[in-house]
Amino acid sequence: MSVSEYIKARKKAQKIYRSQLLKGTYPYLQALDDLVSFSEITSESELGLIEIPLEAIVGTKTAGRKQAFASNFMPLLEENSEFARKWTALYRAHMEEGIRDPITAVEFMNRFYVVEGNKRVSVLKYVDAVSIQAHVTRLVPKRTDSKENRIYFEFLDFYRNTSINYLNFSQEGQYARLLKLLGKTADDPWTDEEKMDFHSAYIHFLDVYGEKGGKNLPITSGDAFLTY
């Protein structure tokens, strides 16, 4: 059974691999070390063991294993490879008892890059899991005038009192707008109960949003949730 699941996962990898080659885009996982110079980083902070959304895990920290996966984290290597056997064993273990060991990751611009645990991420993405536990180090970039950078620093202000890392917006001012709708300011700390209630509402929305084809829209799920 597990081998057949690997074959299905590999077909998903091959499909997106061919599609991106035809588009002229990079077909493998992005490696953060290839994207960012450490001269662009102003500080590092340890976030500890936290829950991170799988949809926000977009690549690896180093180039070592990036060509074993397509850009959607599905496996590309042959079914008779040692890699495939390990992936299959991990899938079987997940089906029997769940993946419990946390991964290690780096967060940069509210995207996550795996240091250790690529196959765990691959298996969980294959079964459409929502999140995974991770030991996370945050890399904070220099401030620039780019829109993406400005939104990220708005996120950092929002994260400080909420610890919410699963909401991404495509426009500036949306975190402040969300807080206003909730009757809060950026300086108001959230209780554990408020965090749990908000997360529950978001996950419920995400399930329905996905069923209705919302992921095909050219907006983030955070944009959609805020509009809702």
Secondary structure, DSSP 8 states (H G I E B T S, - for coil): -HHHHHHHHHHHHHHHHHHHHHHTS--B-EEHHHH--GGGEEEEEEEEEEEEEGGGEEEESSSTTGGGBBTTS-B-S-TTSHHHHHHHHHHHHHHHH---S-EEEEEETTEEEEEE-HHHHHHHHHTT--EEEEEEEEEEE---S-HHHHHHHHHHHHHHHH---S---SSTTHHHHHHHHTT--TT----HHHHHHHHHHHHHHHHHHHHTTGGGSSS-HHHHHHH-
